[in-house]
Amino acid sequence: MKYSKLKIKRIEKRISVFTISKDIGISESYYYQIENGSKYPSVKVMKKICKQLDIDPKELFFNDEEKEG
């Protein structure tokens, strides 16, 4: 999973970690861990993140090799 995409999209949308974590109902610490790739989000949290960033979960959480295979 390429979590750097998550950070890039968040920055493009000009959303702070504080704001997105508050809006989706998780701690800032947990959000940072997801963004850094050290924690895997639940499907529910993944959907909330994607809704906030207005992006398809497949584009954000799965790399090209995973899509093809």
Buried (B, 14 or more C-beta within 10 A) or exposed (E): BEBEBBBEBBEEEEBEBEBBBEEBEBEBEBBBBBBEEEBEBEEEBBEBBBEBBEBEBEEBBBEEEEEEE
